[in-house]
Structure formats: C-alpha cells, structure tokens
Amino acid sequence: MPTWLKDAVFYEIYPQSFYDTNGDGIGDLEGIIQKLDYIKELGCNALWINPMYDSPFMDAGYDVRDYKKVAARYGINEDAYRLFDEAHKRGIKVLLDLVPGHTSDEHAWFKASKEPEENEYSSRYVWTNGAFVGVKDHPYMAGMSDRNGAYMLNFFASQPALNYGWLERTESWMSAVDSPEAIATKEAMKDIMRFWLDHGADGFRVDMADSLVKNDDNKKSATAKIWRDVRNMLDQEYPEAALVSEWSNPEQAINGGGFHMDFYLDHWHNGYNTLLRDYETDGEDNSFFLKSGKGDICRFLNDYMPKYKATKKNGYISMFTCNHDTPRPANTLTPEELKIAYAFILTMPGVPFIYYGDEIGMRYMKDIRSKEGGFHRTGSRTPMQWDNSANKGFSTAEAQKLYLAVDSSEDAPNVADQMNDENSLYSTTKSLVALRHMHADLQADADFNVIYAEQEKMPFVYKRGKLILAINPSGLEETISLDEFQGYQPIYTIGKVSLEDTNLTIGSSAFAVFQIK
C-alpha cells in the first residue's frame, strides 16, 4: 500500500476546462502547472487528471489514439514530465487516467488489426470470424474494413474493445483468458503504465476497470486476476504507485483485483446516491444533505457498512464531491448544504476526491449542447471560474472559441471572490481539508464506528479514531444525549453547536468535531 494515500486528498482536473494559457479556448498542461500553488493552498496533495493523451476526442479523450503521446491541444510530452516535477516540488502526487478496455478506432493498433492479412495486432481487439457474424449481447460494428469479421465495441462506435479474452467461450472466435493474444493485451497495458511511471507519474485512475474480460459478469474473477497481476508488478517495481478503480464494487476491486482504492460511484439508489443525488424517483428529492428533504442516513449505512467492513484491511473506498460523469452537487444543494456534505465526505474513511470547481460551488449547467460525447455530462465540464474578468479568468480567447461556455450568471461563483471571504464555500472546504491533514484520526485508515444513526432522525453521530463527529443537515435544530460525549469538547464547528456534559444541541445545517478534553 502506498504510504502517501493515508493522508491524500485528491483534486480532479478536467484538463480542457481548467486553465488556458495560450488563448486557444482550451485548457492545457501549462495551465495546470500555473495553478499548482492554488491546489496546494486549498490543501489537496494529489491530482487525478482526466485523459490527456492524443485522441480524436469523440469521447473527450476516453478514445485514445496514442497512449504515450500528449494531445497537441494540451501541449507535448515534456509538458507532462514538467507537470510531474513541479507537482512533486509542492508535495503533490499525480494520477493519470488509464483507459484499458478500448482505444480509438484511429489507434495504430486498430488500424493494423483491420487489415485482412494476419499480423501482430490481428487479435489485439475482439473480432468475430465473419463479417456477417455479430457479437451476441454486445454492441459491434461490421463492414467497416476489408477484414472478414465484425469487431466488438466497448461503448461508443469509435471505441473498439481490446481483447482480454472471454471467461465463458461459446464461439470459436472467442479467445481464452490465458491465450497469447489476451496476455499480450495485458502486457501492452503494463508497458504503458511503466512508460508514464518512469517519467514521473504516481499512478492511475482506471476507467471502466471491470470491463476487461468478457462473459465475466458475476464475480469478475478473470478481470480481477488481471488487475492482481498488475498490482504485483507495481508492488515489485513501483511500490509507491497508486491505483484507483472505476468499479464501485470494492470487494471485487480491492479484495479481488488488488486496487488500492475503489470509487463509490453515483449509481441509482446506492448509498452514495442517497447522500447527494436522490432526486430521480417520483420527482422528489430525498437526498440526505438536502435541508428540506427526507434524507435517511440509514439508507447510506446499509449499503456502505458491509463494503467498508469487508475491505478496510486491504484498501480504501473513495467518495467524491462529483466527477466528470456526474451532475455537480450544486445542481440541487445550496452553498450552506454543500458545506455540510463536504464535511461528511472529507471526514469519512478512505481517500476523498474534490472535483475542480466544486470547492466554489460551480453549477451544473443544464440544457447545454453536448460536447465531445458528453451529452448530459457536459454540464459538469464547463470552464473553471477563476475571477470576474472575461471568461471568468479561464481564457483570453473570444467567448465563442471557448471549449465550453462559462457560467454567465451575474452571481456565478468564482475563486477570487471566495478566497477573500472567510464564510465562503471555498474557505470552509479549505478548513475541512486542513482539519483532515491535522488529525490522523480523520485520515484514510483510522477506525470508523457509528454511535447514533436512526431511521429518518437527526443527527448522525460517528467516531473516527478517538474523535466524535456529529452532523445535522436538516432544517431543524436537534438535541440528543449520549454517554459517549462525556469528557469531550468541540474543536471544529459549522453552524450552531453546543455541548453540555452529555447533551448535544446541534442546529440546522450544522457539523461538529469533538475531542477529549
């Protein structure tokens, strides 16, 4: 386990929307470098950067054309190497986004794979044995090349699936998981990882990590075995390199696949979804952190606790404020509500992630035109709002040339205003990150125990190590008496909080951390 993960707080950067330094309307690696001091001041000591590789950008860079080359719009490889170096000077680790399940259909591997003559890459992708033979229960394309076969897609039409074999083989053209071609694909991914790690990267977030071996839907046993092999390579060659999976099944990803972290994704009605985005049923919003909602922390705990207990000795469950695929929390939550939500996310076990702009409450831009395969996700990918100057300080380009339009609202939040306001969401987020760094009991591996959690009742009281925390996102003041409060005093509060002996009074939208006197 990389030792630095214990106290890591990540900041996710969508590079095309973060900061543009050359005036072309698109963010770049130099922009990230110039904002590293901002990230450090916020308190984040690790980055996850969405794909920056060469790509035709049919899926915002998740359609990779060359894994070892930086996309021209972001800079050149030397910019990436300098980014690693400058980040490390500031004590910041950098994870890149690895896309192992598919490439762009413009990748050199796929171009060779399409050739009718047998070659080194003929079996690098999933192909059937005839142009009129489809891939049952999976998307596929046919008639797109002279090769006599149809090829499987991982998702979009521009993303042919790489071949890691099939766990259950029902057709002659299906490769075994231990076939030479499946092993060659795995080794090619390891080669890519070594390339970037040797140049200074600190690990990878793995896109669709559970999608490798086909017909492996139940226990993901064969896919997990691939990642366990990757983990063994890292342990031997890069022991401080970290892996976080887009899997949202920590028992499979962490215990099975050897990932150091697994994202708790926003899946409909799972525990994480009930906290921030439970607004898809009957038009009602029952999110726990909605002040006027009917949130129930037990819905979260019933899903989370079995996963936490099963994996806490082997890795970390990672919660995030948002990511590039998810509506920003400000879609439904006010800054006051977001403060309490972030207080929870930043004091829970595991390794937390903050999505760029969430620290100032950037809005989810609804009804925005899709960009590069974003569709409904596009509204969470708009440019970072740095100040009140043109384009909110993101770029000097003309507004119509921006990657996406900035929030044009008069009250659009920005960094410059909030950095100078001690009551702002930015200031609260910064203080919470500092609190986590200050107390080992709030970090990734400290014990977590529930003290008080009742269905549809407030507050929620939990313990991290020797610290006790209480949270009340509701619109009503609550009073509770618990023996566990005996001898404790508050050391950090948001909102109205008072503790007398064992009696806690906690106001609406309030949070507190208590320490033994």
C-alpha positions in Angstrom: 0.0 0.0 0.0 1.5 3.4 -1.0 2.1 5.2 2.3 1.1 8.6 1.0 -2.5 7.6 0.4 -3.2 7.7 4.2 -3.3 11.5 4.2 -4.2 12.0 0.5 -6.9 14.5 -0.6 -7.3 14.4 -4.4 -8.3 17.2 -6.8 -9.8 16.0 -10.1 -8.9 18.1 -13.1 -10.7 18.0 -16.5 -7.8 19.5 -18.4 -9.7 21.0 -21.3 -11.7 23.1 -18.8 -9.2 24.1 -16.1 -7.0 26.9 -17.3 -6.0 28.1 -20.8 -2.6 29.7 -21.1 -2.2 30.0 -24.9 -5.5 31.7 -25.7 -7.0 28.9 -27.9 -10.0 28.5 -25.6 -9.0 25.0 -24.4 -7.2 24.3 -21.1 -3.7 22.9 -21.2 -1.0 21.3 -19.1 0.8 24.6 -18.7 -2.4 25.9 -17.2 -2.4 23.1 -14.6 1.3 23.9 -13.8 0.4 27.5 -13.2 -2.4 26.6 -10.8 -0.5 24.1 -8.7 0.0 26.7 -6.0 -3.7 27.2 -5.9 -4.3 23.5 -5.5 -1.7 23.3 -2.7 -3.2 26.3 -0.9 -6.6 24.5 -1.0 -4.9 21.7 0.8 -5.1 19.0 -1.9 -1.9 17.0 -2.1 -2.8 14.7 -5.1 -4.3 15.1 -8.5 -6.3 13.0 -10.9 -6.1 14.3 -14.4 -8.6 13.1 -17.0 -7.1 11.7 -20.2 -4.5 14.0 -21.8 -3.4 11.5 -24.5 -3.6 12.0 -28.2 -7.1 11.4 -29.3 -9.7 12.4 -32.0 -11.9 13.4 -29.0 -15.1 11.6 -29.9 -15.4 10.8 -26.2 -13.5 13.7 -24.6 -10.2 11.8 -24.7 -11.5 8.4 -23.5 -11.0 7.3 -27.1 -7.2 7.1 -27.0 -5.2 7.3 -30.3 -1.8 7.1 -28.7 -1.3 6.2 -25.0 2.3 7.5 -25.0 1.7 10.9 -26.6 0.1 14.0 -25.0 -2.7 15.5 -27.2 -1.4 18.5 -29.1 -4.1 20.8 -27.7 -2.7 20.2 -24.1 1.0 20.5 -25.1 3.7 18.0 -25.6 5.1 15.1 -23.5 7.8 17.3 -22.0 5.0 19.5 -20.5 3.6 16.4 -18.8 7.0 15.5 -17.4 7.4 19.1 -16.1 4.0 18.9 -14.6 5.0 15.8 -12.6 8.2 17.6 -11.5 6.5 20.8 -10.5 3.8 19.0 -8.6 6.3 16.9 -6.7 8.2 20.0 -5.7 5.0 21.1 -3.9 4.3 17.7 -2.4 1.6 16.8 -4.8 1.2 13.4 -6.4 -0.3 12.9 -9.9 -2.5 10.1 -11.2 -3.2 9.8 -14.9 -6.3 8.3 -16.4 -5.8 4.8 -17.8 -8.3 3.6 -20.4 -7.6 -0.2 -20.7 -10.8 -1.5 -22.1 -10.8 0.1 -25.6 -9.0 2.5 -27.8 -10.0 5.0 -30.5 -10.7 3.4 -33.9 -7.8 5.7 -35.1 -5.3 3.9 -32.9 -2.4 2.3 -34.8 -3.1 -1.0 -33.2 -6.7 -1.0 -34.5 -5.6 0.2 -38.0 -3.3 -2.9 -38.1 -6.0 -5.1 -36.7 -8.4 -4.2 -39.5 -6.0 -5.5 -42.2 -7.1 -8.7 -43.8 -3.6 -10.2 -43.6 -2.6 -11.8 -40.2 -0.3 -9.5 -38.2 0.9 -8.8 -34.6 -2.3 -6.8 -33.9 -4.9 -9.0 -35.6 -6.1 -10.3 -32.2 -5.5 -7.2 -30.1 -9.2 -6.5 -30.4 -12.3 -8.6 -30.2 -13.2 -9.8 -33.7 -15.7 -12.4 -34.9 -14.8 -14.8 -37.7 -17.1 -13.3 -40.3 -18.4 -10.0 -41.5 -21.9 -11.3 -41.0 -21.2 -12.8 -37.6 -22.2 -10.5 -34.8 -21.3 -10.3 -31.1 -24.3 -11.6 -29.1 -25.5 -9.3 -26.4 -22.8 -6.7 -27.1 -22.5 -3.7 -29.5 -20.4 -4.3 -32.6 -19.5 -2.9 -36.0 -19.2 -4.8 -39.3 -18.4 -3.8 -42.9 -16.0 -1.1 -41.8 -12.9 -2.8 -43.2 -11.7 -5.4 -45.7 -11.1 -7.9 -42.8 -13.7 -10.7 -42.8 -15.1 -10.1 -39.3 -17.1 -7.9 -37.0 -15.5 -6.1 -34.1 -16.9 -5.5 -30.7 -17.4 -2.1 -29.2 -16.9 -1.2 -25.6 -19.4 1.7 -25.8 -19.4 4.4 -28.5 -19.0 3.5 -32.1 -15.4 4.9 -32.1 -14.3 2.6 -29.3 -13.3 -0.9 -30.3 -12.9 -3.3 -27.4 -9.5 -4.6 -26.6 -9.1 -8.4 -26.3 -8.5 -9.8 -22.8 -10.4 -13.0 -23.6 -13.7 -14.5 -22.6 -14.3 -16.3 -19.3 -17.0 -18.4 -20.9 -16.3 -19.2 -24.5 -19.4 -20.1 -26.6 -17.9 -19.3 -30.1 -14.8 -20.5 -31.8 -13.5 -16.9 -32.4 -13.6 -16.1 -28.6 -10.1 -16.0 -27.1 -9.4 -17.7 -23.8 -8.3 -15.5 -20.9 -4.9 -17.3 -20.9 -4.4 -17.1 -24.7 -1.3 -15.5 -26.1 -3.4 -12.6 -27.5 -5.1 -11.9 -24.2 -1.8 -11.9 -22.4 -0.3 -9.6 -25.0 -3.0 -7.1 -24.4 -2.5 -7.1 -20.7 1.3 -6.7 -21.1 0.7 -3.8 -23.5 -1.2 -2.0 -20.8 1.6 -2.7 -18.3 4.1 -1.3 -20.8 2.0 1.9 -21.0 1.9 2.2 -17.2 5.6 1.7 -16.9 6.2 4.4 -19.5 4.3 7.1 -17.5 5.5 5.9 -14.1 9.1 6.1 -15.4 8.5 9.7 -16.4 7.2 10.7 -13.0 3.5 9.8 -12.8 2.4 8.4 -9.4 -0.3 6.0 -10.5 -3.5 5.7 -12.4 -7.3 6.1 -12.1 -8.6 3.1 -14.2 -11.5 3.8 -16.5 -14.2 1.0 -16.6 -11.8 -1.3 -14.7 -14.4 -4.1 -14.6 -14.9 -4.2 -18.3 -11.8 -6.2 -19.5 -12.7 -9.9 -19.7 -16.0 -10.7 -21.4 -18.6 -13.0 -20.0 -17.2 -12.3 -16.6 -20.3 -10.6 -15.2 -20.9 -12.3 -11.9 -17.7 -12.4 -9.8 -15.4 -10.6 -12.2 -12.9 -13.3 -11.3 -10.9 -13.2 -14.5 -10.9 -9.4 -14.7 -9.8 -9.2 -11.1 -7.0 -11.7 -11.8 -5.6 -9.3 -14.5 -5.6 -6.4 -12.0 -4.0 -8.6 -9.3 -1.2 -9.3 -11.8 -0.8 -5.5 -12.4 -0.8 -4.9 -8.7 2.0 -7.5 -8.3 4.0 -5.6 -10.9 3.5 -2.3 -9.1 4.5 -3.8 -5.7 7.7 -5.1 -7.2 8.7 -2.2 -9.5 6.8 0.9 -8.3 5.7 0.2 -4.7 4.5 3.8 -4.1 2.4 4.0 -7.3 -1.4 4.0 -6.6 -4.4 2.6 -8.4 -8.0 3.7 -8.1 -10.7 1.8 -10.0 -13.9 2.9 -11.6 -15.7 -0.2 -10.4 -17.8 0.6 -7.4 -17.6 -2.9 -6.1 -14.8 -2.7 -3.5 -14.9 -6.4 -2.6 -14.2 -7.3 -6.3 -11.9 -4.3 -7.0 -9.9 -4.1 -3.7 -10.0 -7.7 -2.3 -10.0 -9.4 -5.7 -8.2 -7.1 -8.1 -5.7 -5.5 -5.6 -6.7 -1.9 -6.3 -5.6 0.4 -3.5 -8.9 2.4 -3.9 -12.3 1.9 -5.4 -14.7 4.8 -6.3 -18.1 4.8 -4.6 -19.8 5.8 -7.8 -23.2 7.5 -8.2 -25.3 4.5 -9.0 -29.0 4.8 -8.7 -30.1 4.2 -5.1 -26.8 3.0 -3.8 -25.6 4.6 -0.6 -23.6 7.4 -2.2 -26.5 8.3 -4.4 -28.8 8.8 -1.4 -26.5 11.4 0.0 -26.4 14.0 -2.8 -28.5 13.0 -5.8 -31.5 11.0 -4.7 -33.8 13.0 -7.0 -34.8 10.6 -9.7 -37.8 8.9 -8.1 -41.3 10.4 -8.4 -39.8 13.8 -8.8 -39.0 14.0 -5.1 -35.5 14.8 -3.7 -34.8 12.6 -0.7 -31.0 13.4 -0.6 -29.6 13.2 2.9 -27.9 16.6 2.6 -30.9 18.5 1.3 -32.1 20.7 4.1 -35.8 20.4 3.2 -35.6 16.7 2.2 -36.5 13.5 3.9 -33.0 12.1 4.0 -32.2 9.0 5.9 -28.6 8.2 6.8 -29.5 4.5 7.3 -30.0 4.1 3.6 -26.4 5.1 3.2 -25.1 3.0 6.0 -27.0 -0.1 5.0 -25.2 -0.1 1.7 -21.8 1.3 2.8 -21.0 -0.5 6.0 -20.8 -4.1 4.6 -18.5 -2.8 1.9 -16.4 -0.9 4.3 -16.0 -3.8 6.8 -15.2 -6.2 4.0 -12.4 -4.1 2.6 -11.0 -1.8 5.2 -7.9 -4.0 5.8 -7.0 -4.1 2.2 -7.8 -0.8 0.7 -9.9 2.4 0.6 -13.4 3.3 -0.6 -13.2 6.7 -2.2 -16.0 9.2 -2.2 -16.0 12.3 -4.3 -17.9 15.6 -4.4 -18.6 15.0 -8.0 -16.7 13.8 -11.1 -16.8 14.5 -14.9 -19.7 12.0 -15.4 -21.9 13.2 -12.5 -24.1 16.3 -12.1 -22.4 18.8 -9.9 -23.8 18.8 -6.3 -24.8 22.5 -6.6 -27.4 21.2 -9.1 -29.7 20.8 -6.0 -27.7 21.9 -3.0 -27.1 25.4 -1.7 -23.6 26.5 -0.5 -24.9 26.1 3.1 -25.9 22.5 2.3 -22.7 21.8 0.4 -20.6 22.8 3.4 -22.2 20.0 5.4 -21.9 17.5 2.6 -18.2 18.2 2.1 -17.7 18.0 5.9 -19.0 14.4 5.7 -17.1 13.4 2.6 -13.8 14.9 4.0 -14.1 13.2 7.4 -15.1 9.7 6.3 -12.7 6.8 5.9 -10.9 6.2 2.6 -9.4 8.7 0.2 -11.6 11.7 -0.8 -11.7 13.4 -4.2 -12.8 17.0 -4.9 -13.8 17.8 -8.5 -12.4 21.1 -9.8 -14.8 23.9 -9.1 -16.9 22.1 -6.5 -14.9 24.0 -3.8 -16.6 27.2 -5.0 -20.0 25.6 -5.8 -19.8 25.7 -9.6 -23.2 25.0 -11.0 -24.4 22.1 -13.2 -25.2 23.8 -16.5 -28.4 22.2 -17.7 -29.6 22.1 -21.3 -26.1 22.8 -22.6 -25.2 21.4 -26.0 -23.2 18.2 -25.9 -19.5 18.4 -26.5 -17.2 15.6 -27.5 -19.6 12.8 -26.4 -20.5 14.5 -23.1 -24.3 14.6 -23.6 -25.9 15.1 -20.1 -22.4 15.1 -18.6 -21.4 18.2 -20.5 -23.0 20.5 -17.9 -20.4 19.4 -15.3 -17.5 20.0 -17.6 -17.6 23.8 -18.1 -14.6 26.0 -17.6 -13.2 26.8 -14.1 -14.3 30.2 -12.8 -11.3 31.9 -11.5 -12.4 35.5 -11.2 -14.8 38.2 -12.6 -12.8 39.1 -15.7 -13.6 38.0 -19.2 -14.5 34.3 -19.5 -14.2 34.2 -15.7 -10.5 34.2 -16.0 -10.3 30.8 -17.7 -9.0 32.0 -21.1 -8.2 35.2 -23.1 -9.9 33.7 -26.2 -13.0 35.2 -27.6 -16.1 33.7 -25.9 -17.2 31.8 -28.9 -13.9 30.0 -29.1 -14.0 28.5 -25.6 -14.2 24.7 -25.2 -17.5 25.3 -23.5 -19.2 28.5 -22.4 -18.6 29.7 -18.9 -21.4 30.3 -16.5 -22.6 33.8 -17.5 -24.9 34.4 -14.5 -24.2 37.6 -12.6 -23.8 35.6 -9.3 -21.7 32.8 -10.9 -19.2 31.8 -8.1 -15.5 32.4 -8.7 -12.3 31.7 -6.8 -11.1 35.3 -6.4 -14.2 36.4 -4.5 -14.4 33.3 -2.3 -10.7 33.3 -1.3 -11.3 36.6 0.4 -14.5 35.6 2.2 -14.0 33.5 5.4 -17.6 32.4 5.2 -17.4 31.1 1.6 -17.7 27.5 0.5 -14.1 27.7 -0.6 -12.9 28.8 2.8 -14.9 26.1 4.5 -13.6 23.4 2.1 -10.1 24.6 2.7 -10.6 24.4 6.5 -12.0 20.9 6.3 -9.1 19.7 4.2 -6.7 21.3 6.7 -8.6 19.6 9.6 -8.2 16.2 7.9 -4.5 16.7 7.5 -4.1 17.9 11.1 -5.7 14.8 12.7 -4.6 11.3 11.9 -8.0 10.1 13.2 -9.7 11.8 10.2 -7.5 10.2 7.6 -7.9 7.2 5.4 -7.3 4.2 7.7 -8.5 5.5 11.1 -11.3 3.4 12.6 -14.9 4.3 11.8 -17.8 3.5 14.1 -21.4 4.6 14.2 -22.5 6.0 17.5 -26.0 7.2 16.6 -28.0 6.6 13.4 -31.7 6.2 13.5 -34.0 6.0 10.5 -35.3 9.4 9.4 -33.8 11.0 12.6 -31.1 13.6 13.2 -28.3 14.0 14.0 -25.9 11.3 12.7 -23.1 10.8 15.1 -20.0 8.8 14.3 -16.5 8.2 15.6 -13.1 8.4 13.8 -10.4 7.0 16.0 -10.9 8.9 19.2 -12.7 11.9 17.6 -16.5 12.1 17.7 -18.3 13.8 14.8 -22.0 14.9 14.6 -23.8 16.1 11.5 -27.3 17.6 11.1 -28.2 18.6 7.5 -31.9 19.1 8.3 -33.8 22.3 8.7 -34.5 21.7 12.4 -32.4 22.1 15.5 -31.9 18.8 17.3 -30.9 17.8 20.8 -29.5 14.4 21.8 -27.9 12.9 24.9 -25.2 10.3 24.5 -22.9 8.9 27.2 -20.1 8.9 24.6 -19.9 12.7 24.7 -18.8 12.6 28.4 -15.4 14.4 28.7 -15.5 15.8 25.1 -15.3 19.3 23.7 -15.8 20.8 20.2 -12.7 21.6 18.2 -14.3 22.4 14.9 -17.9 23.5 14.1 -20.0 24.7 11.2 -23.3 26.3 12.3 -24.7 26.3 15.8 -23.4 23.6 18.1 -23.3 23.4 21.9 -22.3 20.5 24.2 -23.1 20.5 27.9 -21.9 17.3 29.7 -23.5 14.6 27.5 -26.2 16.8 25.9 -25.6 17.9 22.4 -27.6 20.7 20.7 -26.9 21.0 17.0 -28.6 23.5 14.8 -29.9 23.3 11.3 -27.1 22.6 8.7 -24.5 22.1 11.3 -21.5 19.9 11.8 -19.0 19.4 14.6 -15.9 17.5 15.6 -15.3 16.7 19.3 -12.1 15.8 21.1 -11.4 14.5 24.6 -10.6 17.4 26.9 
